[in-house]
Amino acid sequence: MLFSGIDIGSRTAKLVLLDDGGNIVFSKIIETVASTSAVYSSLISAIPVELRNKICKTAVTGYGRESAPSECLKVTEITCHHLGVTLFHPGIRTIIDIGGQDSKIITVDTSGRIRDFIMNDRCAAGTGRFLEVMCDRIGYTLEEFADLDISSVEPVTINSTCTVFAESEVISLISKDVQKTVIASSLARMASLNTFSMASKLHPQGPFFMSGGVSKIKPVVHHLEKNFASVIKTDNNSQYMGAIGAAVFALRKKEEK
């Protein structure tokens, strides 16, 4: 038997199949289009037929979860990111998730259960979409920005925490011929400070794990580690954690029955 987890986010949608031992047997990521129901159908169609026929139960999370068929389980993002991360990293005490247009912090108690959480879905500053727009302004692709080594670059201060005003500050820095790497590092620090400020309300403790698409952007992770004064773990499945958690939820529901 296989268990399907789908995370329909604002920028990308992810699908993961787990077997009954919690092992990943298939994964897929696509860009989110206007119709979330079409995204769901595209993900299901991408599953090889021999695997699709073995799916026992499906759970869906993310902002587009309500568009999934009624037979699917609907689960919150907080629950799914917690289940996904703790499946592979059971000792984690704080989960930092930064996606396309929102961010969230989840703290975990010593028994592995959710202690508290906070979410910012009202302002995109510091999220993947914000960084994508800013990269275009300074002349990097998002992929180039993600791989930048800014460990020896001294950033300048970008004061605004608003996307519109931050963009104005970036334009001003460009007009002053500030180096691209300096602006990139400054943007990454701004994004990390926004997240750190939100996380501070929960008094987070390590070990830390970062999920979501922004976990692949090295400059942001670098500044987050400086802010939290701690190593922040990620792995190759960090962008899939919501979908993995949804699949875990589906598996546990089957086990309960």
N, C-alpha and C positions, 0 to 999 in steps of 0.2 A: 504494500500500500504506500501511496505517496500523498503528501500534504502540501497544498499550494498556498503561498503567501504573496499578496500583491500590495504594493505601496504606490498609490497614484499621487504623486507630488505635483507641485506647481510647474516645475521645469522638466522633470523626468519621471518615468514610471518604471518600477522594478518588479520582477517576478522571480521567486525562488521556489524550487521544489525540494522538500525534505523527505527522506525515508523515515521509517518508524524508529530509527536509531538516532535521528537528528542530524544526519549527514546530508550535505547539499549534493543533489544529483543533477540539477539544472538551474541555470539562472539566465536572465535576460533583462536588458535595460533599453528603453526607447525614450524619445522625446515626447513630452505631453503635448497633445494638440488640443484644439478647441473643445472637442467632444470627448469627455472622459469615458463615456460608454464605448466609444470607438477605440480608445486606448486599451480598455479592458479586453475587448475582442481581439485586438492586435496581439496583445501579450499571450492570450490563450492560444491563438492560432500559431504562435511561434513555437509552442511546445511540440516536440516530436510526437507523432501519433501513438507510438508504443508506450510513451510515458503518460500522455494525456489520458489514456484508457485506464491507468492505474491510480488516478487521483481520487482519493476518498472524500476529501473535504477541502474547501477553499475559504480563506479569510482575507478580507481586504481592509486596508488602512489608508491614511492620507486624506487630503482634502476632497478627493474625488470618490471616496469609498461609497457614498450613498447612491452613486449611479450604477453600482454593480448589481447583478441580478439578485433577486430576493433570497435565493437559496444560499447565498454567500454569507458567512459571518462578517459583521462589521465591527471593527475594533479601533480604539483610539490610538493615536500615534505614540502617546506616552507609554502605554502598555506595550506596544510592539517594539519600540526601541529598547525598552528595558529587557524584554524577553530575548530579543536578538543579541544584544551585547552580552548579557549574562550567560547565554548559552555557551559562548566560546571564551568569555572572560569573567568567570564567576566571582572573582575578588574585587571587581571594580566598585568604587564607592560614588563616583560622579561621572555622569554621561553628558557630554557636550555635543549637541547636534545642531549643525548649521546647514540648512538646505537652500533651495532656490530663492525662497521669499520669506522664510521665517527661521527662527532659532528657538531652541529649547534647552533647558538644563534639568536633569533628573538626578536627584541624590538617592543613594541606596543605603539601607541600614546594614548592620553586620550580619543579619540573617539572610540578606540578599533580596529583601523586599523594598519596594519604592517607599522612600521616606517623605520626599516632597518633590515638587517640580514647579517650574516657572516657564512661561512661553511668551515669545514676542511674535505675534502675527499681524501687527498693525503698522510696523515700519520695516522697510526692506533694507535700510542702511546696514551694511556689514554682511549681508547675505550673498549668495551666489550671483543673483541677478545684478545686484549693486556692483559687485566686483567685475562682472562681465562688462557692464557699461563703462566703468572707470578704466578698465584695461584698454578698451577701444579708444578712449580719450587720449591715453598716453602712448598708444602705439604698440601694445602687446596683444597677442591672442591670449585667451584664458589659459590655454595649454602652456604657452611660454611663461606666463606669470606664475603658474602653478609650480614650475620647475626652477624658478629663480632662487639662487643662493644669496640671501640678503643678510647673512649672519654678521658680515663685517661692514654693513651699510648703516650709517647713522641717519635715522628718519627725522623729518621735520614735523611740526605739529599741525595736524588738521583738526581744527576746533569743532567743526560742526558734526553733529550726529544725525543730520538730516541729509538724505540723498541729494536733494536739489542744491542745498547750500554747500555740501561737500564737493559737488561737481564744480561749483563756482570757484572754490578754493584750489581745486586741481588745475583748472584753466589758468588761474592766476600764477600758480607755480610753473606751469608750462611757459607762460609768457616771460617769466624771469629766468628762463633757461636752466631751471633746476634739473639735474640729471634724472633720467627715466627710472633708474634703479632706486633713487632716493624717494621719488614720488610713489613708486610701487611699495617700498617698505613702509612709507607713511600711511598709505591706504590699508595695508595689512595690519599695521598697529592700530589704526582707527577701528577696523572691524573687530579686532581682538579685544580692544578696550570696551566696546559696546557689549560684547558677550560677557566679559569679565565683570563689568558693572552689574549686569543682570544676575549673574551667578552669585555675586557677593551677598545678595539678599538671602541666600539659602545656606550660607556658611559652608561651602563645599569642602570635602576632604578627598585626598588621594587614596588609592590610585585613580587616575583619570583616563577616560576613553573618549575619543572623538569620532562621531559618526556623521553621515551626510556627505554630500558632494564636496563641501568646502574642506573636509578633512584631507582631501588630496592636494590642497593648495599649501605648499610648503611655507611660504612667507607668513601666512596666517597662523599656522601651527607653531612656527618659530616664536612669534610674538605672544601667543597664548601661553606657551611654556614659560616665557619670561614673566608674564602677568601672574600666573598661578605658582611660579617658582617650583615647577614640577615637570617631570616628563609626562607627556600626553600620548598615550598609546593609540595607534590606529592599525588597521590591517587591510588586506586586499579586498575584504568584504565590507568595509566600513560604509560604503554608499548603499549597501543592500540591507542594512540592519533592520530597517522598518519592515521590509518584506520577509526577512528571516524570522523576525518576531511574530509576524502574522501567521507564518507557516507553523511556528511553535504553538501558537494559540490554537490553530486548527487541530494539530496533533493532540494537544492536551484535552480538547473538547471530545475527541474521539475516544481517548483513554478513559475519560470520565464516564462515558456511556458503556 
